[in-house]
């Protein structure tokens, strides 16, 4: 699981940078930037652990998450003007991050004997709610509610995980394939600007 842990840390780093950038653009002071970076990086996992009553909460049990967030904040302050050139790299880390967060959250839910559907929801919360909390705290409409296919990719990956597990596919292969589904959907959605349909009219709307 060492590789998965490394990917988890890379995802945390990317999430923390995205939070720090948003807070910096909003003219938050250093303390505010740290808080938003922290919430973005570990907020989803923390909410998941609170909901399922898991102890210790993710970042309390492993201080490497806190160290990663602080490094990300320092990196943002030192290289903010250059980060735009790293957007593709950060997108890759972010995408890997949500895939790993989704599956780790799903696995944790299953380990607590939650119903598979609830476990998938826990995985999605792990992956996307840090960004939701970031956007709410910075007075923005959360990205997942208005633009990109994000949570839907996590849902597809979670379903893939459960289906493959049902057929007794080896655990490592299940993880790799499921994570690949999330990454593939996310990349295709961004590349081709795909979005979920929006409710505009109903059967009774007059044309």
N, C-alpha and C positions, 0 to 999 in steps of 0.2 A: 504493500500500500504506500510505499515511500514516494513513488512517482505521483500518485494521487494527492499526497500531502503537499508536494512541491507545487502542483497545479493549483491546489487550494490557496496556497500562499501567494502565487502569482495573480490569481483572481482577486484576492483580497487587496493586493497592491494596486491593481488596475481600478478596482471599485473605489479605493481610498483616493486615488488621484482624481477620478471623476468628481467625487464629492468636494475635494479641495479646490478644483477648478471652478465649480459652480459657486462655492462660497466666496472665492476670490473675486469672481466677476460681480458678485453681489456686494462687494466692498466690505466683507466681514473682516474683523480683526483676526489676529493669529489664533486666539482661543476659539473663536467662532469657526474658523477653518478646520481646526482640529476636531471639533465636535461634529461638524458635518461630514468630514472624512471618516470619522469613527462610525457614525450612524450608517453611512452608505456601505461601508465595508462589512460590518458585523451585525447591523440592525436586523436583517432578515433571519440570520441564524439565532440571534438572541430572542426574537419574537417567537420563533419556532420552539426553542427550548422552554420558554415561559409557558407556552400553550400546552406542551406535553409534560410539563413539570420535570424537565431533565436537569440534573445537577452534576457537576458545576456547569453553568452557562458557558457556551463555547469559548469566549475570549478569557473568561476567568480561569478556565481549566488549562489554557495554553497561552502564555504571555507572548508567544511569537506573533500572534495576531496584532497585539498592541505595538510591538516593535516594528512590524511591517507597516502599520498605519503611520507611525511617527516618521519612518524613513520616507514614505510616500509624500507626506506633507512637506518635509524638508526638500525633497526632490522637486516638488511643484514650485516651491518658493525660489529655488535656485535656477530652474530651467523652464519656467512657465512659457517664456517666449519661444522656446524650442520644442515644446511638447506637441505643438500642432504638426510638426514633421513626423512625430511618432504616432499619429492618430491610427494608422493601420495596425501598428504593433499593439497599441492599447486596446483597439477593438478586438484583436485576436485574444489578448489576455482576458478581456471582459467576457468574450464569448466562451472561452474555455472555463472561465470562472463560473458562469451561470450553469454550465453543463455539470461541472463538478459539484457545485452547491446544491443543484437540484437532486442529484443522485445520492449525495451524502445525506441530505435532508430526508429523502425517501427511505434510505436504508435505516436511518435513525428512527423514523416513524415506525417502520416494520419491526425494529428491535424492541419497541415499546408495545408491540402487539396491537397496533392500530389497524383498523380496516384499511385495505390497500388503497381505496379511494381517498381516505383521510391522509394516508401516508404520502400519496402523490401531492396533495394540497400542501402538506408540510414541506415537501421538496420545493414546490413553487414559491412558497413563502420564503424559504431560505434564499432562493435565487433572486427574487425581484423586490422584496419589500424593503430592502435597504435603499434602493433607488426611489421607491415610493416615499419613504420617510424623508429622504434628502429633498425631494421636490416639494413635499408639503411644508417642510421647515424653511425652505427658501421661496415659498409663495409661488410655486409653479404647478401647472397641471401635470400630474405624474405621466411620464413618457409612455408607460404601458397602456394608459387609458385613451390615448389620442393618436398615436402614430404607429410605431413599428410592431411587427410580430415578435413578441418577446416572451411573455408568459406562455403563449400557445406553443412555442418551441419546447419549453420546459415540460409542458403537459404531454406533448408527443413523445419526448424522451422518457418520461416517467412511465407512460403506457408501454412503450417498447421494453423497458426494464422488467415490468411485471409479466409481460407475455413471454419473454425469453426465460425468465426465472421459472415460470410455470412449466416450461418444457425442459427444465433441468439443464439448461446450457451452463457451462462453467462460468463461475462468478466473474472472473477477469474479462472474459469475452462479453458477457452481458454488460458490464460497465463500459467497456470500450465502444461497443456498438451503440448503446443507448446515448452515451455522450456524443458520439459521432452524429447521431440523428439530430440532436439539439444544435450542434455546431453547423451542420449542413443546412437545416431549416433557417437558422439565424443568418447565415452568410447569404443564402439565396434571397431571403426576404429583403435584406439591405441592398444587395446588388441590383435587384430588379424592382425595388421600391414597392414591395408587396405590403398590403394592409388588409386587416379584416374589414368586412363590410360594416357600414354605419347605418343606424336606424334613422332614416329621414322621413319616409312616408309610410303610412299604413293603408289598409284596404279602404278606409273611409276618408282619406285625404282627397280633397277636390283638386283636380288638375286645372 
